[in-house]
Amino acid sequence: MIRFENVGLRYGMGPEVLRDLSFEIGPRTFQFLTGPSGAGKTSLIRLIFLSLRPTRGLVYAFGKDTSRLGRTQLPALRRRIGVVFQDFRLLDHLTTYENVALPLRVLGREETSYRADVVDLLKWVGLGDRMHVLPPVLSGGEKQRAAIARALITKPELLLADEPTGNVDPPLAKRLLRLFIELNRLGTSVVIATHDYALMDQIDARRLILSDGRVEIQD
């Protein structure tokens, strides 16, 4: 699904923050992306999501060499990837239901074609009774689950989650992890960026460990 070949990244004229990255993310796989704070996990997530282009090297997404694609061709590939951001990025003037449905509205879908899917997904993440409230009323954990539901509503082939348990207590972190495991069992590849080793120790999964700008793979 995703393949990096000798990828490097620098911002402006500064030094490379990521260098010589070569790895693959296959279909139906589950992996953690970890490393110390400032190691470049968020930058790598953005490279995988194709919202950031590498300074050098090649990134292949779903069989396509992205260096040969124009900016107008990338959104179609991004739609096959769901992302859960650290800051949730929920719109405060929209209800939980409306936030989750937003990606489908942007695609031009009629509400009658997706309403049942949105309701079912909100129930699946435990927000069935919170779908008509605004984000400011939600707890941190509820906002996190709403962000996960929004990332899943388009049924992505790959889900990227940037520190999805960073602002929740351990019991909720375990519940979120179970959601990701179940999602993977249903066929979606999952990449979770985290520095929470207690969370990672709960499942035997591949680890992509970032350190000094390079990645070490631990199967």
N, C-alpha and C positions, 0 to 999 in steps of 0.2 A: 504493500500500500504506500509506504513512504520509504525512500532510500536516500541516505546522505553519502556523498562521495567526496572526501577531503574538504569538507566545508569549513570556511573561516568567516568570521564576522568582526568588523570594527565599526565604531561610530565616529564619523568624521575622519580626522587625521590622527586619532588616538591609536593606542596599541590594540591588537586583536583581543577581544574578550572571549571569543571562541575560536578554536583552531584545530584543523585536521580531524574533523568529526566524520567518522564513517560507521554507519550502522543502518539497520533496517527495522521497520515496524510492520510485521506481517498481519494478515487478516485473522480475526478472532483471538488476538493475543492480549495479554494484560501485563503491563510493566509500570514500575515506579521510576520517576526521574528525581534523583536526589543529589545532595551536595550541600556544602555550607552556604549561608546567606551571602549573596553577592557573587555566587559561582556562575550565574548566567542562566538559571533555570527558566525564568520568564522569557528571556531572549530566545532560548531554544524552542520554547512553546510557540512563540511568534513565528519562528522560521518554519516549524512544522505546519502551522496554520496558514502559511503562505502570505501573512500580512507583513512580512519582513523578508527582503531578499538578501542572500549571503553576499559577502564581499568577494569571496572566491569559492570554488568548488561547485558541485552540482547537487541539486535537490530534485528527486523524482517523486511525483505524486500520482498514484493510481496509473502507473505506467508511462507518464508523460514527463519529459525533461522540462521543468518549469523555466529554465533559462531561455527556452525558445518560445515561450508564451508571452503575449502582450498582457498589459494590465486588464484589458477587457475580457480576457480569457480565463483569468484566475478565479473570479467569483463563482463560476460553475464548479470548480474543484473545491473551493472553500465550503460550498453548500453540502459537500459530502463529509464535512468535519464539524463536530460540535465543540464548543469551548465554554468552560465555566471559569470566569475570571475571578481573581481574588476579591475585587470590590463589587461583585455581584452585577452591577450595571443595570439594575432594575429601574424603571421609570416610575417616579413617585406618584404621578397623576393617573397611572393606569392600575387597575386591580390586578391581583395575582393572576387571574384567568387571562386578562388582556395582555399582561407581560409575557406569559407563556405562549399565547397565540400570535404574538407580534411577528415572529419570523414567517409565519404562514400568510399573514396579512400582507407583509412586504412582497411576498411572492405572488400576490394577487388572488389568493384562494378565497372563495366565498365561505362565510362562517358556517353555513349549513353543511359544508363538506368536511369541516374539521372539529366542530364543537364537541362531538362525542369523544374524539381522540384526546382533546385537551382535558376534558373532565376526567376521563379514565386515567390519564397520566398524572394529574394532580392527586387523584386518589392513591395511585401507586406510590407516590413519594410522601404520602401522609398529609396532604394539604386539601383534602376533599372538603373540609369545613372552613377553609380559609380562602377560597377562590374569589370571593367578592370583596375582600378587604384590600386596602392600599398598603404598599410596602412599609411606610412608616409605622404601621400598626404591628407588623410582623417582628418576631424575634430574630436574632442573628441566624439561628439554625433554620428557621422557616424561610428566611431570605435565601439561604444557601440552597435549600431544597427547591425553591422556586427557580433559582438560576439553573440548577441541574435539569429541571423539567423543561425550561426554555431551550436548553442546549439539545435536549433529546427529541423535541417535538417534530423536527424534520427527519427523524430516524436516520441519524448519521452513521456512516460506516466506521468512523473513528471519533472517539470522544477524548478531548484534552481537558484536564482539570488542574488548574493552577492553585495549589495550596487549598483544596476544598474543605479541609478540616482545621484550618489554621485558627479560626475564631470560634470554635465550638468546644463543648466539654467532651471528655473521653467517651461517655455512653453514646452521645450523638455521633461522634466520629466513627464509632463502630457501626452504627446504623447506616451512615452514609457509605461506608466501605461495603456493607452488604448490598446496598443498592448498585454500586459499581460492579461488584462481583456478579450479581444477577444479570445486569445489563450485558456483561461480557459473556455470560452463559447463553444469552439469547442471540449472540453473534456479533456484537459490536466490539471492536478493538478499543482498549482503554489505556491511556497514559495519565498517571497521576503524579504531578510534581509536588513533592513534599520533603520536609526535613524531619518529619515525625517518625522516628525509628520504631517506636512502640506500635504505630499503625502498620508499618511495613512488615513487622515481625508476625502479624496476624495471618499472613497469607504467603505461601511459597510462590513468589512471582519474580520475574526478571527485574533486575535493577540497572538503570543507566546512571552511573555515578559521575557527576561533573566535578572536576577539580583542576585548578590552574588552567581553565579554558579547554581542557580535553575531557573526553568521555571514556570511562572504563565500563565494560559490560560484565555484569555478574549474573549468570544464569542460575 
